[in-house]
Amino acid sequence: MIYDNLKLENQFCFRFYTVSRLITKHYQPHLAKLGITYPQYLVLMVLWEQDNQPVNDIAKRLALETNTITPLLQRMEAQKILVRRQDKTDKRKVIVSLTPHGQEMMEQAKDIPLAMGEGFSDRTMGYFGPESNLRQILDEIIRDLNG
């Protein structure tokens, strides 16, 4: 007999995992038009907010390790979406900048957040609206887990 606390249906982490996976799957058709993956989309959003950032800052913003983000950035550089260069004042830092193509992609992606709402019920969309506290709850969980 299995312990109740080991049953899959009793794991809140499995629900987070499932929601994350399904949301990423929902993004896929929109991102495929741009020729990018969901993690690449996240990098682009960070750089669209503020271009010319050190790799470490991008990794920190995305809650990733630099050794995880480096291959991602290398692929994006090969796609001519961004460029990486050494910081002129600190040779240990690598600065990431959007290419003109990467900047143009923002215009192509501007409707993705709205399109993401399609397929969700009105009740579900209420979780994401400005009056919802789900974002605050998730932010608190992230802060707690980050220590």
OpenMM code with the backbone's topology and positions (N, CA, C; nanometers):
from openmm import Vec3, app, unit

residues = "MET ILE TYR ASP ASN LEU LYS LEU GLU ASN GLN PHE CYS PHE ARG PHE TYR THR VAL SER ARG LEU ILE THR LYS HIS TYR GLN PRO HIS LEU ALA LYS LEU GLY ILE THR TYR PRO GLN TYR LEU VAL LEU MET VAL LEU TRP GLU GLN ASP ASN GLN PRO VAL ASN ASP ILE ALA LYS ARG LEU ALA LEU GLU THR ASN THR ILE THR PRO LEU LEU GLN ARG MET GLU ALA GLN LYS ILE LEU VAL ARG ARG GLN ASP LYS THR ASP LYS ARG LYS VAL ILE VAL SER LEU THR PRO HIS GLY GLN GLU MET MET GLU GLN ALA LYS ASP ILE PRO LEU ALA MET GLY GLU GLY PHE SER ASP ARG THR MET GLY TYR PHE GLY PRO GLU SER ASN LEU ARG GLN ILE LEU ASP GLU ILE ILE ARG ASP LEU ASN GLY".split()
positions = [
    Vec3(0.0847, -0.1191, 0.0000),
    Vec3(0.0000, 0.0000, 0.0000),
    Vec3(0.0883, 0.1242, 0.0000),
    Vec3(0.0522, 0.2211, -0.0822),
    Vec3(0.1298, 0.3449, -0.0924),
    Vec3(0.0813, 0.4461, 0.0111),
    Vec3(0.1729, 0.5263, 0.0613),
    Vec3(0.1375, 0.6342, 0.1535),
    Vec3(0.0612, 0.7427, 0.0774),
    Vec3(-0.0405, 0.7986, 0.1434),
    Vec3(-0.1203, 0.9033, 0.0791),
    Vec3(-0.0348, 1.0204, 0.0312),
    Vec3(0.0670, 1.0578, 0.1094),
    Vec3(0.1484, 1.1732, 0.0725),
    Vec3(0.2393, 1.1457, -0.0477),
    Vec3(0.2441, 1.0201, -0.0937),
    Vec3(0.3227, 0.9860, -0.2122),
    Vec3(0.2364, 0.9668, -0.3369),
    Vec3(0.1067, 0.9842, -0.3237),
    Vec3(0.0184, 0.9723, -0.4392),
    Vec3(0.0318, 1.0964, -0.5265),
    Vec3(0.0365, 1.0739, -0.6560),
    Vec3(0.0532, 1.1834, -0.7510),
    Vec3(-0.0548, 1.2894, -0.7347),
    Vec3(-0.1793, 1.2471, -0.7150),
    Vec3(-0.2883, 1.3443, -0.7039),
    Vec3(-0.2766, 1.4330, -0.5797),
    Vec3(-0.1918, 1.3975, -0.4847),
    Vec3(-0.1730, 1.4776, -0.3645),
    Vec3(-0.0522, 1.5719, -0.3738),
    Vec3(0.0115, 1.5772, -0.4890),
    Vec3(0.1317, 1.6599, -0.5061),
    Vec3(0.0960, 1.7935, -0.5706),
    Vec3(0.1105, 1.9020, -0.4973),
    Vec3(0.0839, 2.0320, -0.5581),
    Vec3(0.1887, 2.0648, -0.6633),
    Vec3(0.3112, 2.0151, -0.6468),
    Vec3(0.4171, 2.0423, -0.7447),
    Vec3(0.3817, 1.9829, -0.8811),
    Vec3(0.3107, 1.8707, -0.8831),
    Vec3(0.2703, 1.8122, -1.0103),
    Vec3(0.1726, 1.9035, -1.0832),
    Vec3(0.0863, 1.9697, -1.0093),
    Vec3(-0.0074, 2.0636, -1.0719),
    Vec3(0.0678, 2.1818, -1.1321),
    Vec3(0.1676, 2.2343, -1.0614),
    Vec3(0.2501, 2.3429, -1.1168),
    Vec3(0.3200, 2.2967, -1.2444),
    Vec3(0.3776, 2.1784, -1.2391),
    Vec3(0.4474, 2.1216, -1.3534),
    Vec3(0.3531, 2.1079, -1.4731),
    Vec3(0.2337, 2.0551, -1.4484),
    Vec3(0.1374, 2.0326, -1.5553),
    Vec3(0.0902, 2.1646, -1.6152),
    Vec3(0.0566, 2.2612, -1.5314),
    Vec3(0.0136, 2.3921, -1.5817),
    Vec3(0.1256, 2.4557, -1.6631),
    Vec3(0.2478, 2.4510, -1.6141),
    Vec3(0.3610, 2.5093, -1.6862),
    Vec3(0.3790, 2.4435, -1.8229),
    Vec3(0.3749, 2.3133, -1.8251),
    Vec3(0.3921, 2.2398, -1.9509),
    Vec3(0.2804, 2.2714, -2.0499),
    Vec3(0.1566, 2.2775, -2.0016),
    Vec3(0.0433, 2.3041, -2.0899),
    Vec3(0.0427, 2.4488, -2.1410),
    Vec3(0.0820, 2.5425, -2.0567),
    Vec3(0.0913, 2.6818, -2.1030),
    Vec3(0.1996, 2.6939, -2.2090),
    Vec3(0.3137, 2.6303, -2.1864),
    Vec3(0.4216, 2.6329, -2.2856),
    Vec3(0.3733, 2.5720, -2.4171),
    Vec3(0.2981, 2.4641, -2.4089),
    Vec3(0.2426, 2.3997, -2.5290),
    Vec3(0.1476, 2.4946, -2.6016),
    Vec3(0.0710, 2.5722, -2.5250),
    Vec3(-0.0226, 2.6689, -2.5821),
    Vec3(0.0529, 2.7805, -2.6566),
    Vec3(0.1724, 2.8152, -2.6089),
    Vec3(0.2550, 2.9174, -2.6748),
    Vec3(0.3128, 2.8675, -2.8071),
    Vec3(0.3365, 2.7379, -2.8175),
    Vec3(0.4126, 2.6799, -2.9280),
    Vec3(0.3702, 2.7264, -3.0667),
    Vec3(0.2419, 2.7229, -3.1038),
    Vec3(0.2058, 2.7644, -3.2402),
    Vec3(0.2426, 2.9098, -3.2695),
    Vec3(0.2320, 2.9956, -3.1698),
    Vec3(0.2648, 3.1379, -3.1875),
    Vec3(0.4154, 3.1569, -3.2036),
    Vec3(0.4919, 3.0850, -3.1238),
    Vec3(0.6372, 3.0982, -3.1280),
    Vec3(0.6965, 3.0319, -3.2510),
    Vec3(0.6316, 2.9259, -3.2994),
    Vec3(0.6796, 2.8578, -3.4199),
    Vec3(0.6809, 2.9531, -3.5390),
    Vec3(0.5859, 3.0450, -3.5436),
    Vec3(0.5818, 3.1443, -3.6524),
    Vec3(0.7056, 3.2337, -3.6495),
    Vec3(0.7618, 3.2519, -3.5306),
    Vec3(0.8828, 3.3334, -3.5151),
    Vec3(1.0096, 3.2492, -3.5245),
    Vec3(0.9930, 3.1176, -3.5226),
    Vec3(1.1081, 3.0282, -3.5292),
    Vec3(1.1876, 3.0220, -3.3992),
    Vec3(1.1165, 3.0402, -3.2871),
    Vec3(1.1834, 3.0388, -3.1570),
    Vec3(1.1122, 2.9451, -3.0603),
    Vec3(1.1822, 2.9112, -2.9533),
    Vec3(1.1269, 2.8290, -2.8468),
    Vec3(1.0770, 2.9187, -2.7335),
    Vec3(1.0061, 2.8587, -2.6393),
    Vec3(0.9582, 2.9365, -2.5250),
    Vec3(1.0731, 2.9971, -2.4444),
    Vec3(1.1798, 2.9231, -2.4130),
    Vec3(1.2914, 2.9876, -2.3409),
    Vec3(1.3539, 3.1035, -2.4202),
    Vec3(1.3606, 3.0914, -2.5526),
    Vec3(1.4122, 3.2016, -2.6333),
    Vec3(1.3188, 3.3219, -2.6256),
    Vec3(1.1895, 3.2974, -2.6226),
    Vec3(1.0906, 3.4042, -2.6075),
    Vec3(1.1113, 3.4777, -2.4753),
    Vec3(1.1396, 3.4036, -2.3701),
    Vec3(1.1648, 3.4667, -2.2407),
    Vec3(1.2875, 3.5569, -2.2468),
    Vec3(1.3949, 3.5095, -2.3109),
    Vec3(1.5155, 3.5916, -2.3261),
    Vec3(1.4816, 3.7178, -2.4047),
    Vec3(1.4070, 3.7020, -2.5121),
    Vec3(1.3691, 3.8184, -2.5918),
    Vec3(1.2899, 3.9195, -2.5098),
    Vec3(1.1958, 3.8728, -2.4288),
    Vec3(1.1180, 3.9661, -2.3476),
    Vec3(1.2077, 4.0447, -2.2529),
    Vec3(1.3062, 3.9784, -2.1949),
    Vec3(1.3999, 4.0477, -2.1055),
    Vec3(1.4764, 4.1546, -2.1835),
    Vec3(1.5231, 4.1197, -2.3025),
    Vec3(1.6011, 4.2142, -2.3829),
    Vec3(1.5141, 4.3231, -2.4462),
    Vec3(1.3891, 4.2937, -2.4752),
    Vec3(1.2999, 4.3982, -2.5261),
    Vec3(1.2742, 4.5025, -2.4181),
    Vec3(1.2693, 4.4595, -2.2929),
    Vec3(1.2508, 4.5548, -2.1832),
    Vec3(1.3741, 4.6425, -2.1660),
    Vec3(1.4916, 4.5798, -2.1764),
    Vec3(1.6182, 4.6527, -2.1629),
    Vec3(1.7250, 4.5769, -2.2406),
    Vec3(1.7722, 4.6380, -2.3465),
    Vec3(1.8737, 4.5770, -2.4313),
    Vec3(2.0118, 4.5925, -2.3665),
    Vec3(2.1095, 4.5233, -2.4207),
    Vec3(2.2502, 4.5347, -2.3782),
    Vec3(2.2685, 4.4971, -2.2309),
    Vec3(2.2374, 4.3741, -2.1993),
    Vec3(2.2484, 4.3272, -2.0611),
    Vec3(2.3544, 4.2190, -2.0485),
    Vec3(2.4199, 4.2133, -1.9332),
    Vec3(2.5137, 4.1035, -1.9085),
    Vec3(2.4394, 3.9696, -1.8996),
    Vec3(2.5074, 3.8648, -1.9423),
    Vec3(2.4499, 3.7298, -1.9364),
    Vec3(2.4012, 3.6995, -1.7950),
    Vec3(2.4807, 3.7348, -1.6948),
    Vec3(2.4431, 3.7057, -1.5553),
    Vec3(2.3110, 3.7717, -1.5171),
    Vec3(2.2879, 3.8933, -1.5637),
    Vec3(2.1631, 3.9629, -1.5309),
    Vec3(2.0431, 3.8951, -1.5973),
    Vec3(2.0611, 3.8525, -1.7214),
    Vec3(1.9524, 3.7825, -1.7913),
    Vec3(1.9219, 3.6511, -1.7193),
    Vec3(2.0261, 3.5774, -1.6854),
    Vec3(2.0078, 3.4496, -1.6152),
    Vec3(1.9355, 3.4704, -1.4827),
    Vec3(1.9762, 3.5723, -1.4102),
    Vec3(1.9131, 3.6004, -1.2801),
    Vec3(1.7663, 3.6363, -1.2991),
    Vec3(1.7365, 3.7175, -1.3966),
    Vec3(1.5987, 3.7589, -1.4221),
    Vec3(1.5101, 3.6387, -1.4567),
    Vec3(1.5674, 3.5405, -1.5256),
    Vec3(1.4914, 3.4220, -1.5660),
    Vec3(1.5036, 3.3072, -1.4664),
    Vec3(1.5710, 3.3313, -1.3550),
    Vec3(1.5915, 3.2288, -1.2512),
    Vec3(1.6602, 3.1054, -1.3089),
    Vec3(1.7623, 3.1294, -1.3926),
    Vec3(1.8396, 3.0218, -1.4535),
    Vec3(1.9870, 3.0386, -1.4182),
    Vec3(2.0611, 2.9305, -1.4311),
    Vec3(2.2068, 2.9360, -1.4134),
    Vec3(2.2689, 2.9814, -1.5456),
    Vec3(2.3842, 3.0451, -1.5390),
    Vec3(2.4486, 3.0919, -1.6623),
    Vec3(2.4863, 2.9758, -1.7535),
    Vec3(2.5204, 2.8604, -1.6954),
    Vec3(2.5555, 2.7466, -1.7815),
    Vec3(2.4319, 2.6882, -1.8511),
    Vec3(2.3137, 2.7238, -1.8064),
    Vec3(2.1897, 2.6835, -1.8730),
    Vec3(2.1561, 2.7813, -1.9846),
    Vec3(2.1788, 2.9085, -1.9593),
    Vec3(2.1386, 3.0105, -2.0560),
    Vec3(2.2400, 3.0278, -2.1693),
    Vec3(2.3658, 2.9949, -2.1462),
    Vec3(2.4688, 3.0157, -2.2485),
    Vec3(2.4401, 2.9403, -2.3781),
    Vec3(2.4072, 2.8099, -2.3747),
    Vec3(2.3755, 2.7418, -2.5014),
    Vec3(2.2524, 2.8024, -2.5710),
    Vec3(2.1581, 2.8483, -2.4932),
    Vec3(2.0392, 2.9135, -2.5470),
    Vec3(2.0790, 3.0405, -2.6223),
    Vec3(2.1661, 3.1209, -2.5619),
    Vec3(2.2126, 3.2437, -2.6251),
    Vec3(2.2952, 3.2134, -2.7500),
    Vec3(2.3732, 3.1069, -2.7442),
    Vec3(2.4527, 3.0682, -2.8614),
    Vec3(2.3619, 3.0331, -2.9795),
    Vec3(2.2532, 2.9613, -2.9532),
    Vec3(2.1588, 2.9271, -3.0602),
    Vec3(2.0915, 3.0529, -3.1159),
    Vec3(2.0578, 3.1452, -3.0268),
    Vec3(1.9937, 3.2690, -3.0706),
    Vec3(2.0918, 3.3554, -3.1509),
    Vec3(2.2171, 3.3491, -3.1152),
    Vec3(2.3182, 3.4229, -3.1915),
    Vec3(2.3333, 3.3616, -3.3307),
    Vec3(2.3304, 3.2298, -3.3394),
    Vec3(2.3385, 3.1617, -3.4685),
    Vec3(2.2172, 3.1963, -3.5564),
    Vec3(2.1039, 3.2256, -3.4930),
    Vec3(1.9831, 3.2653, -3.5655),
    Vec3(1.9834, 3.4146, -3.5986),
    Vec3(2.0890, 3.4842, -3.5582),
    Vec3(2.1047, 3.6283, -3.5819),
    Vec3(1.9965, 3.7114, -3.5117),
    Vec3(1.9555, 3.6631, -3.3945),
    Vec3(1.8580, 3.7340, -3.3124),
    Vec3(1.9297, 3.8282, -3.2159),
    Vec3(2.0478, 3.7877, -3.1712),
    Vec3(2.1247, 3.8667, -3.0768),
    Vec3(2.2736, 3.8473, -3.1028),
    Vec3(2.3518, 3.9323, -3.0383),
    Vec3(2.4976, 3.9188, -3.0422),
    Vec3(2.5494, 3.9235, -2.8991),
    Vec3(2.6608, 3.8568, -2.8780),
    Vec3(2.7283, 3.8581, -2.7480),
    Vec3(2.8666, 3.9194, -2.7681),
    Vec3(2.9061, 4.0042, -2.6748),
    Vec3(3.0397, 4.0639, -2.6823),
    Vec3(3.0919, 4.0869, -2.5413),
    Vec3(3.2233, 4.0918, -2.5303),
    Vec3(3.2839, 4.1192, -2.4006),
    Vec3(3.2591, 4.2643, -2.3624),
    Vec3(3.2364, 4.2866, -2.2342),
    Vec3(3.2221, 4.4212, -2.1811),
    Vec3(3.3568, 4.4914, -2.1933),
    Vec3(3.3570, 4.6141, -2.2387),
    Vec3(3.4820, 4.6891, -2.2584),
    Vec3(3.5511, 4.7215, -2.1269),
    Vec3(3.4732, 4.7385, -2.0201),
    Vec3(3.5322, 4.7751, -1.8913),
    Vec3(3.5619, 4.6557, -1.8020),
    Vec3(3.4923, 4.5457, -1.8240),
    Vec3(3.5133, 4.4251, -1.7429),
    Vec3(3.5116, 4.3046, -1.8367),
    Vec3(3.6281, 4.2563, -1.8725),
    Vec3(3.6420, 4.1483, -1.9717),
    Vec3(3.5764, 4.0179, -1.9260),
    Vec3(3.5450, 4.0064, -1.7966),
    Vec3(3.4794, 3.8849, -1.7469),
    Vec3(3.3311, 3.8824, -1.7820),
    Vec3(3.2747, 3.9984, -1.8111),
    Vec3(3.1321, 4.0076, -1.8428),
    Vec3(3.1098, 3.9945, -1.9929),
    Vec3(3.0008, 3.9263, -2.0267),
    Vec3(2.9563, 3.9168, -2.1651),
    Vec3(2.8235, 3.9913, -2.1748),
    Vec3(2.8190, 4.0875, -2.2664),
    Vec3(2.6990, 4.1691, -2.2863),
    Vec3(2.6198, 4.1114, -2.4033),
    Vec3(2.4887, 4.1010, -2.3853),
    Vec3(2.3994, 4.0485, -2.4878),
    Vec3(2.3163, 4.1640, -2.5425),
    Vec3(2.3145, 4.1749, -2.6749),
    Vec3(2.2405, 4.2822, -2.7422),
    Vec3(2.1575, 4.2240, -2.8553),
    Vec3(2.0432, 4.2835, -2.8763),
    Vec3(1.9575, 4.2424, -2.9873),
    Vec3(2.0143, 4.2923, -3.1194),
    Vec3(1.9997, 4.2116, -3.2217),
    Vec3(2.0299, 4.2553, -3.3580),
    Vec3(1.9063, 4.3289, -3.4093),
    Vec3(1.9167, 4.3937, -3.5248),
    Vec3(1.7948, 4.4526, -3.5830),
    Vec3(1.6833, 4.3482, -3.5995),
    Vec3(1.7217, 4.2260, -3.6395),
    Vec3(1.6219, 4.1177, -3.6524),
    Vec3(1.5547, 4.0900, -3.5176),
    Vec3(1.6323, 4.0833, -3.4100),
    Vec3(1.5768, 4.0593, -3.2764),
    Vec3(1.4851, 4.1712, -3.2325),
    Vec3(1.5201, 4.2939, -3.2674),
    Vec3(1.4342, 4.4079, -3.2336),
    Vec3(1.3041, 4.4040, -3.3132),
    Vec3(1.3138, 4.3664, -3.4414),
    Vec3(1.1941, 4.3572, -3.5265),
    Vec3(1.0989, 4.2483, -3.4770),
    Vec3(1.1521, 4.1468, -3.4149),
    Vec3(1.0680, 4.0372, -3.3671),
    Vec3(0.9668, 4.0834, -3.2625),
    Vec3(0.9974, 4.1933, -3.1931),
    Vec3(0.9034, 4.2446, -3.0929),
    Vec3(0.7713, 4.2823, -3.1603),
    Vec3(0.7784, 4.3448, -3.2753),
    Vec3(0.6571, 4.3823, -3.3491),
    Vec3(0.5777, 4.2571, -3.3880),
    Vec3(0.6490, 4.1532, -3.4297),
    Vec3(0.5833, 4.0291, -3.4700),
    Vec3(0.5212, 3.9572, -3.3505),
    Vec3(0.5769, 3.9788, -3.2314),
    Vec3(0.5327, 3.9072, -3.1118),
    Vec3(0.4306, 3.9850, -3.0291),
    Vec3(0.4027, 4.1074, -3.0672),
    Vec3(0.3214, 4.1936, -2.9804),
    Vec3(0.1819, 4.1395, -2.9512),
    Vec3(0.1282, 4.0564, -3.0391),
    Vec3(-0.0070, 4.0043, -3.0190),
    Vec3(-0.0096, 3.8681, -2.9491),
    Vec3(0.1068, 3.8130, -2.9192),
    Vec3(0.1109, 3.6809, -2.8548),
    Vec3(0.0399, 3.6811, -2.7192),
    Vec3(0.0647, 3.7793, -2.6316),
    Vec3(-0.0065, 3.7740, -2.5021),
    Vec3(-0.1583, 3.7735, -2.5172),
    Vec3(-0.2100, 3.8516, -2.6093),
    Vec3(-0.3547, 3.8534, -2.6332),
    Vec3(-0.4015, 3.7194, -2.6901),
    Vec3(-0.3248, 3.6657, -2.7845),
    Vec3(-0.3606, 3.5369, -2.8449),
    Vec3(-0.3587, 3.4247, -2.7417),
    Vec3(-0.2758, 3.4383, -2.6413),
    Vec3(-0.2689, 3.3354, -2.5372),
    Vec3(-0.4007, 3.3232, -2.4617),
    Vec3(-0.4765, 3.4322, -2.4569),
    Vec3(-0.6052, 3.4288, -2.3884),
    Vec3(-0.7094, 3.3460, -2.4616),
    Vec3(-0.6897, 3.3289, -2.5924),
    Vec3(-0.7828, 3.2477, -2.6700),
    Vec3(-0.7682, 3.1019, -2.6274),
    Vec3(-0.8766, 3.0379, -2.6081),
    Vec3(-0.8719, 2.8987, -2.5665),
    Vec3(-0.8883, 2.8812, -2.4159),
    Vec3(-0.8746, 2.9903, -2.3426),
    Vec3(-0.8996, 2.9842, -2.1986),
    Vec3(-1.0437, 3.0252, -2.1725),
    Vec3(-1.1059, 2.9650, -2.0760),
    Vec3(-1.2417, 3.0037, -2.0402),
    Vec3(-1.2381, 3.1395, -1.9698),
    Vec3(-1.3533, 3.2055, -1.9630),
    Vec3(-1.3610, 3.3337, -1.8933),
    Vec3(-1.3184, 3.3180, -1.7475),
    Vec3(-1.3583, 3.2070, -1.6876),
    Vec3(-1.3207, 3.1821, -1.5480),
    Vec3(-1.1699, 3.1717, -1.5333),
    Vec3(-1.1065, 3.0975, -1.6248),
    Vec3(-0.9618, 3.0814, -1.6192),
    Vec3(-0.8929, 3.2149, -1.6423),
    Vec3(-0.9420, 3.2939, -1.7382),
    Vec3(-0.8792, 3.4238, -1.7657),
    Vec3(-0.8860, 3.5142, -1.6441),
    Vec3(-0.9864, 3.4937, -1.5590),
    Vec3(-0.9949, 3.5725, -1.4365),
    Vec3(-0.8742, 3.5531, -1.3457),
    Vec3(-0.8104, 3.4378, -1.3553),
    Vec3(-0.6908, 3.4132, -1.2751),
    Vec3(-0.5751, 3.5026, -1.3174),
    Vec3(-0.5763, 3.5469, -1.4442),
    Vec3(-0.4655, 3.6239, -1.4981),
    Vec3(-0.4946, 3.7731, -1.5026),
    Vec3(-0.6179, 3.8118, -1.4761),
    Vec3(-0.6564, 3.9523, -1.4862),
    Vec3(-0.5957, 4.0371, -1.3756),
    Vec3(-0.6069, 4.1698, -1.3920),
    Vec3(-0.5468, 4.2623, -1.2950),
    Vec3(-0.6072, 4.2515, -1.1549),
    Vec3(-0.7327, 4.2051, -1.1457),
    Vec3(-0.7971, 4.1935, -1.0147),
    Vec3(-0.7610, 4.0631, -0.9438),
    Vec3(-0.6889, 3.9757, -1.0118),
    Vec3(-0.6532, 3.8462, -0.9547),
    Vec3(-0.5306, 3.8579, -0.8654),
    Vec3(-0.5299, 3.7814, -0.7598),
    Vec3(-0.4120, 3.7800, -0.6737),
    Vec3(-0.3245, 3.6571, -0.7006),
    Vec3(-0.3558, 3.5809, -0.8070),
    Vec3(-0.2755, 3.4632, -0.8397),
    Vec3(-0.1301, 3.5006, -0.8647),
    Vec3(-0.1080, 3.6096, -0.9356),
    Vec3(0.0291, 3.6541, -0.9629),
    Vec3(0.1039, 3.6798, -0.8316),
    Vec3(0.0376, 3.7463, -0.7377),
    Vec3(0.1011, 3.7729, -0.6080),
    Vec3(0.1321, 3.6436, -0.5336),
    Vec3(0.0404, 3.5508, -0.5370),
    Vec3(0.0609, 3.4223, -0.4694),
    Vec3(0.1799, 3.3493, -0.5321),
    Vec3(0.1847, 3.3437, -0.6649),
    Vec3(0.2961, 3.2771, -0.7326),
    Vec3(0.4279, 3.3478, -0.7036),
    Vec3(0.4272, 3.4813, -0.7025),
    Vec3(0.5488, 3.5568, -0.6687),
    Vec3(0.5970, 3.5236, -0.5278),
    Vec3(0.5040, 3.5090, -0.4346),
    Vec3(0.5408, 3.4726, -0.2976),
    Vec3(0.6015, 3.3333, -0.2923),
    Vec3(0.5440, 3.2396, -0.3656),
    Vec3(0.5986, 3.1037, -0.3698),
    Vec3(0.7394, 3.1056, -0.4286),
    Vec3(0.7584, 3.1802, -0.5371),
    Vec3(0.8904, 3.1911, -0.5992),
    Vec3(0.9907, 3.2503, -0.5010),
    Vec3(0.9512, 3.3575, -0.4326),
    Vec3(1.0421, 3.4188, -0.3329),
    Vec3(1.0784, 3.3189, -0.2220),
    Vec3(0.9781, 3.2478, -0.1734),
    Vec3(1.0033, 3.1510, -0.0658),
    Vec3(1.0978, 3.0408, -0.1120),
    Vec3(1.0780, 2.9909, -0.2324),
    Vec3(1.1612, 2.8827, -0.2823),
    Vec3(1.3022, 2.9295, -0.3173),
    Vec3(1.3168, 3.0568, -0.3540),
    Vec3(1.4497, 3.1110, -0.3806),
    Vec3(1.5285, 3.1401, -0.2543),
    Vec3(1.4614, 3.1334, -0.1426),
    Vec3(1.5305, 3.1550, -0.0151),
    Vec3(1.5347, 3.2962, 0.0173),
] * unit.nanometer
topology = app.Topology()
chain = topology.addChain("A")
for resn in residues:
    res = topology.addResidue(resn, chain)
    for name in ("N", "CA", "C"):
        topology.addAtom(name, app.Element.getBySymbol(name[0]), res)
